[in-house]
Amino acid sequence: MALSSIALVFCAVAVLCLFPAVRRTGKPNSKQAAGLFWTACALAFVIAMILQPRVVFEGASTGLKAWWNIVFPSLLPFFIASDLLMSFGLVKFMGVLLEPVMRPLFNVPGSGSFVLCIGFTSGYPIGAMITARLRSQRLLTRIEAERLISFTNNSSPLFMIVAVSVGMFGRPELGVVIATSHYLANLTLGLALRFYRRGDRERLPKRNPPGRNLFSRAMGELTAAWESEERPLGKIIGDATRNSVHNLLNIGGFIILFAVIIRLFTEAGVIGSLARVLGTVLVPLGLSPEVMPSLASGFFEMTIGSKMASESLAPLAQQVAATGMILAWSGLSVHAQVAGMISETDIRMLPFVCTRVAHASLAALYTFLLFGPALPLATSLAVPAMARLEKVQGFAPLASLQLSVQLLALTLAAMLALCLLGAVIHKLKART
């Protein structure tokens, strides 16, 4: 049976699943209908695997290579370090020092600064993981967690600067434009989201009673966290490593699953149909029809979509803008990872999904604005600094791990700088 008939098989399975419920109850409720729909999807996926084992194997191999070569070495140091720093009380320390910075800018508590630093220097979905943990510890309200998760989940700078600009486009200077547009769009969202649900009535217990010395209060929170931690050092490190590897294995499963789905959809012609639908909306806005297939693939998984955008026949500015949109949207694969990270909390996915659409739109806008004037400057700055990256073949795991550790060191330095900034702002306010 040809793979193009999978859609018909799916429809038939869906009808067979829904018919008994409709016949029995007259009209299935929304929860029942959703369960039957996902059951039909799972059955259709199994049938597709039986009909096309070669396509499934190739898709799984592609997803596994992407996870092992890029995701695992890039995120493992950040996952372990963030778990250790949270266990040692750094989040509460930063929460006290950076409350004067984070609250006016983003309307989130100072503890959100830790998510901001890690999220902007690592990659999907670590921002969601840390936000969910802060919510479970009642360091954030639900609305604050939804604000935070919506603008602190970013594509990895290693992926944008190395894998995309060097590995896919072969032009290191494009990494500056792509990363700047990506981060600038998310910061714009963060500033706008400070008005999201400002009438939130949930109140958390005051952890930082007023005092004369901000730094002493922060140190008090830090020492209190040390005293409340009953696990020995070996247990803390072991738990951090085990939890990090477990989370990365879950992420790898999502990546492999969606890589298989994309291959099946491509063979079935679903990607082409989705590209035509996107074209009816985006082509009148000025995007080239040549990038529509890449956007359709990026709707599901950003790595494959970014690769297709770099190989399209569209002008370079259109290729870069499409890549920026794909990285900002992040793909249903990342959305599923984020949903898994927050599944044990009351954080809702809808604000995250809506802000991904806004992030994609802003990233494309900023890319077009920066591409002309900023590209010569980016060339002069990026090419000397990234010359050695062009020697990295296939974004090897060892090179990815080395660069990830360097970024982790920069992250810790950024956290220290933010803490000093918070202390200075507090002192200036105290004088006035």
TAPEQUI-V682484 format. One record per run of one state. SS is the DSSP state (H for helix, E for strand, - for the rest). FROM is the first residue (numbers start at 1). TO is the last residue. If there is no record, write none. Layout:
ss=SS from=FROM to=TO
ss=SS from=FROM to=TO
//
This chain:
ss=- from=1 to=2
ss=H from=3 to=25
ss=- from=26 to=29
ss=H from=30 to=51
ss=- from=52 to=52
ss=H from=53 to=87
ss=- from=88 to=89
ss=H from=90 to=97
ss=- from=98 to=98
ss=H from=99 to=106
ss=- from=107 to=111
ss=H from=112 to=121
ss=- from=122 to=125
ss=H from=126 to=136
ss=- from=137 to=141
ss=H from=142 to=151
ss=- from=152 to=156
ss=H from=157 to=168
ss=- from=169 to=172
ss=H from=173 to=193
ss=- from=194 to=213
ss=H from=214 to=228
ss=- from=229 to=232
ss=H from=233 to=268
ss=- from=269 to=269
ss=H from=270 to=285
ss=- from=286 to=288
ss=H from=289 to=298
ss=- from=299 to=301
ss=H from=302 to=311
ss=- from=312 to=315
ss=H from=316 to=329
ss=- from=330 to=330
ss=H from=331 to=341
ss=- from=342 to=349
ss=H from=350 to=385
ss=- from=386 to=386
ss=H from=387 to=391
ss=- from=392 to=396
ss=H from=397 to=431
ss=- from=432 to=432
//
